[in-house]
Amino acid sequence: MLCWNSKPHRWFQDLVEWSLYKFILECRIPYCLGDPPMVVDLGLVHMTDAELVTMCTALLQASKRERYYQPTRYQFMVLDIMLSKILGTRRNVARAAHGNILLRYFPPRPDGDFRATTPRLSDYVLDPVPDPPLNYATPSAEEVACLRTNHLGEVVEPPAF
Amino acid sequence: MLRWKVKPNPWFQELMQWALYQTILDCRRPRYLCSAQIHRDLTLSHMDDGEVDIMCTALLRASKAGACFRPTTYQFLVLSRVLDRAINWSNGIVGSATDSIIDRYFPDSLPMTDAGRRPVVGDFSLMLGDEPPLNVSLPDEERRTCLFVDPNNDEDDIPY
């Protein structure tokens, strides 16, 4: 598992792992479709799509293990960008969902923009660490608080389809 | 591999496998991200997302096998929808690309609607088939013709 601010609930792990799969697949878009590199779209100017695949694969493998692994600051930035992109295109989660998740699960954002720096070799691996603090929120309440709550703290319902 | 009308060139196999992966992954997305159901997106009114997942997984596995597997008529219909969905995500491809690929690779006179029926058990697996005829097109030329040339327009969308 990845070492977040607190022990992740299943709904959040599912979201992160699915998003990582999605990113890896989109980085491997067939050449014949001729789309611009994913890293350009994400503003990761010092990475290639292949490097992004390597990093996301390392994160995905670590996330699926029993032990906890500590992402680096660069890896947290990539996870942040990934969730922003995945949640930003969904009409059935609150607009504040990405921000809600950052507050709950991510360490404080460091000063400066890591996108403008080249990742180091250590940003492609993860080290095992002790367990993070317990998570006292119940899974369903946390899911609502993160995905269905707007910036005013009000619970919003997804649109009916 | 899948038994197409002619032997598939690598660009087409990559495209089809990637499109199948995308569809499978979208069928497995977390429930709270379900803005719309994939089978509706694919206009497959007689299937649910779980069935689309199972069928596409069978097609993907067969596509990656060394032997040749023949899709059923229903599976060809699903393949055409999966392909169209993937192509529509890409910006640089001409609108006629799916039709061009269907002309080249799909069986002739393939019904392009599900004819109002549910898939049968046999549509969730694949049978071994014979080798398709050789493909005499050059891969690059075929790729350009299928993806970047609109037959209704003399000019290519992307000059190569």
Boltz contact constraints between the chains, C-beta under 6 A:
constraints:
  - contact:
      token1: [A, 14]
      token2: [B, 30]
      max_distance: 6.0
  - contact:
      token1: [A, 15]
      token2: [B, 30]
      max_distance: 6.0
  - contact:
      token1: [A, 18]
      token2: [B, 29]
      max_distance: 6.0
  - contact:
      token1: [A, 18]
      token2: [B, 30]
      max_distance: 6.0
  - contact:
      token1: [A, 21]
      token2: [B, 25]
      max_distance: 6.0
  - contact:
      token1: [A, 25]
      token2: [B, 21]
      max_distance: 6.0
  - contact:
      token1: [A, 30]
      token2: [B, 14]
      max_distance: 6.0
  - contact:
      token1: [A, 30]
      token2: [B, 15]
      max_distance: 6.0
  - contact:
      token1: [A, 30]
      token2: [B, 18]
      max_distance: 6.0
  - contact:
      token1: [A, 32]
      token2: [B, 11]
      max_distance: 6.0
  - contact:
      token1: [A, 32]
      token2: [B, 15]
      max_distance: 6.0
  - contact:
      token1: [A, 32]
      token2: [B, 143]
      max_distance: 6.0
  - contact:
      token1: [A, 33]
      token2: [B, 90]
      max_distance: 6.0
  - contact:
      token1: [A, 34]
      token2: [B, 92]
      max_distance: 6.0
  - contact:
      token1: [A, 35]
      token2: [B, 90]
      max_distance: 6.0
  - contact:
      token1: [A, 90]
      token2: [B, 33]
      max_distance: 6.0
  - contact:
      token1: [A, 90]
      token2: [B, 35]
      max_distance: 6.0
  - contact:
      token1: [A, 91]
      token2: [B, 35]
      max_distance: 6.0
  - contact:
      token1: [A, 92]
      token2: [B, 35]
      max_distance: 6.0
  - contact:
      token1: [A, 147]
      token2: [B, 32]
      max_distance: 6.0
